[in-house]
Amino acid sequence: MFDPATHCGEVQLGLTINQIKVGDTASFGKTLTEADAYQFSGIIGNFNPIHVNKEFCASIGLGKRVVPSMLVASMVSKILGTQLPGNGTVHVAQEMEFLQPVFIGDTVTCHVEVSGVDGKAQRVRLDIACTNQQGEVVARGESEAIPPACAKGRP
């Protein structure tokens, strides 16, 4: 089993369990491009035509290609690993509900908010809401992470 306490090198680490409070927030936004969708599809091998074929999308009434849902969900991992809690975090669980499609060219912003801190288990629970450029919620869910156990290297 991974023990974050044994991985406290000289890298600047994120917040420890004792530094995180319910209500803490972080967010990350990105305009999802054709290159993003193609690269993600290639990495995971998902060449569903709704992601890569304009003509197919037009023929079924979508009009535009849809970004893979898990690409949107992956934006949460970026937040957890670099912002809240930050470097050294282990992302252990995530549950997402995708409410509407995200199309190539949409700007998606994912927000996380700490909803629970379990010092004994060294786990943080976070609520997730991802919105598009119109402010519509496109995905929501929950995540769980193990923050770094030490703050060695932090200023």
C-alpha positions as CSV (number, residue, x, y, z in Angstrom):
1,M,0.0,0.0,0.0
2,F,1.2,3.5,-0.8
3,D,2.4,5.4,2.2
4,P,2.6,9.2,1.5
5,A,4.7,9.6,4.7
6,T,7.6,7.8,3.1
7,H,7.6,10.1,0.0
8,C,8.6,13.5,1.5
9,G,11.5,14.4,-0.6
10,E,12.7,17.9,-1.5
11,V,9.8,18.6,-3.9
12,Q,7.4,21.3,-2.7
13,L,4.3,19.4,-1.5
14,G,0.7,20.4,-1.3
15,L,-1.4,20.9,1.7
16,T,-1.4,18.3,4.5
17,I,-4.6,17.0,6.1
18,N,-4.1,19.5,9.0
19,Q,-4.0,22.5,6.6
20,I,-7.2,21.6,4.7
21,K,-10.5,22.9,5.8
22,V,-14.1,22.2,4.8
23,G,-15.1,24.9,2.3
24,D,-11.6,25.2,0.7
25,T,-12.0,25.5,-3.0
26,A,-10.0,25.4,-6.2
27,S,-10.8,25.4,-9.9
28,F,-9.3,24.8,-13.4
29,G,-10.7,25.9,-16.7
30,K,-9.7,24.9,-20.3
31,T,-11.0,25.3,-23.8
32,L,-11.2,21.7,-25.0
33,T,-9.7,21.6,-28.6
34,E,-9.9,19.1,-31.4
35,A,-6.3,18.1,-30.5
36,D,-7.3,17.5,-26.9
37,A,-10.2,15.2,-28.0
38,Y,-8.1,13.3,-30.6
39,Q,-5.1,12.8,-28.3
40,F,-7.2,11.6,-25.4
41,S,-9.2,9.3,-27.7
42,G,-5.9,7.9,-29.0
43,I,-4.4,7.4,-25.5
44,I,-7.4,5.4,-24.3
45,G,-8.3,3.9,-27.6
46,N,-11.9,5.2,-27.7
47,F,-12.6,6.1,-31.3
48,N,-16.4,6.3,-30.9
49,P,-17.5,8.4,-33.9
50,I,-19.2,10.9,-31.7
51,H,-15.7,12.0,-30.7
52,V,-13.9,11.9,-34.1
53,N,-16.3,12.0,-37.0
54,K,-18.1,15.3,-37.9
55,E,-20.3,13.7,-40.5
56,F,-21.5,11.0,-38.1
57,C,-22.4,13.6,-35.5
58,A,-24.4,15.6,-38.0
59,S,-26.2,12.5,-39.1
60,I,-27.5,11.8,-35.5
61,G,-28.4,15.4,-34.7
62,L,-25.5,16.3,-32.5
63,G,-24.1,18.8,-35.0
64,K,-20.7,18.8,-33.3
65,R,-18.2,16.3,-32.0
66,V,-18.5,15.5,-28.3
67,V,-15.4,15.6,-26.0
68,P,-14.9,12.2,-24.2
69,S,-16.6,12.5,-20.8
70,M,-13.6,11.1,-19.1
71,L,-11.5,14.0,-20.4
72,V,-13.7,16.3,-18.5
73,A,-13.5,14.1,-15.4
74,S,-9.7,14.1,-15.8
75,M,-9.6,17.8,-15.2
76,V,-10.4,17.1,-11.5
77,S,-7.2,15.1,-11.2
78,K,-5.3,18.1,-12.4
79,I,-6.8,20.2,-9.6
80,L,-6.2,17.6,-6.9
81,G,-2.6,16.9,-8.0
82,T,-1.5,20.5,-8.5
83,Q,-3.8,22.8,-6.4
84,L,-5.9,21.3,-3.7
85,P,-4.4,19.5,-1.9
86,G,-1.5,19.7,-4.4
87,N,1.8,18.0,-5.2
88,G,2.0,14.6,-3.4
89,T,-1.7,14.0,-3.4
90,V,-3.0,10.5,-4.1
91,H,-6.4,10.6,-5.9
92,V,-8.2,7.5,-4.6
93,A,-11.8,7.7,-5.8
94,Q,-14.1,9.7,-8.0
95,E,-17.8,9.5,-8.9
96,M,-19.1,11.6,-11.8
97,E,-22.5,12.2,-13.4
98,F,-22.4,13.7,-16.9
99,L,-25.4,16.0,-17.3
100,Q,-25.0,17.2,-20.9
101,P,-22.4,16.9,-23.7
102,V,-19.3,18.9,-23.9
103,F,-18.4,19.8,-27.5
104,I,-15.0,20.5,-29.0
105,G,-14.4,24.2,-28.6
106,D,-16.3,24.5,-25.3
107,T,-14.6,26.0,-22.3
108,V,-15.1,23.9,-19.2
109,T,-14.2,25.0,-15.7
110,C,-14.2,22.3,-13.0
111,H,-14.6,23.5,-9.4
112,V,-13.8,21.4,-6.3
113,E,-14.9,22.2,-2.7
114,V,-13.8,20.3,0.3
115,S,-16.9,18.7,1.9
116,G,-15.1,16.6,4.5
117,V,-11.8,16.1,6.2
118,D,-11.1,12.8,8.0
119,G,-7.9,13.2,9.9
120,K,-7.9,9.7,11.3
121,A,-8.2,8.1,7.8
122,Q,-6.1,10.9,6.3
123,R,-8.7,11.4,3.6
124,V,-10.3,14.5,2.1
125,R,-13.8,14.4,0.3
126,L,-14.5,17.0,-2.3
127,D,-17.6,18.0,-4.2
128,I,-17.2,18.6,-8.0
129,A,-19.0,20.8,-10.4
130,C,-17.9,21.4,-14.0
131,T,-19.5,24.1,-16.0
132,N,-19.3,25.2,-19.7
133,Q,-18.8,28.8,-21.0
134,Q,-22.5,29.5,-20.5
135,G,-22.3,28.6,-16.8
136,E,-24.3,25.4,-17.4
137,V,-23.4,22.4,-15.2
138,V,-22.1,19.7,-17.5
139,A,-20.8,17.3,-14.9
140,R,-20.9,16.9,-11.1
141,G,-19.7,14.4,-8.6
142,E,-17.5,13.7,-5.6
143,S,-13.9,12.8,-5.2
144,E,-11.6,11.5,-2.4
145,A,-7.9,12.1,-2.0
146,I,-5.1,11.4,0.4
147,P,-3.1,14.6,0.9
148,P,0.6,14.6,1.4
149,A,1.5,13.5,4.9
150,C,4.3,16.0,5.4
151,A,5.0,19.5,4.3
152,K,8.8,19.1,3.9
153,G,10.1,21.5,1.3
154,R,7.2,24.0,1.7
155,P,8.2,27.6,2.1
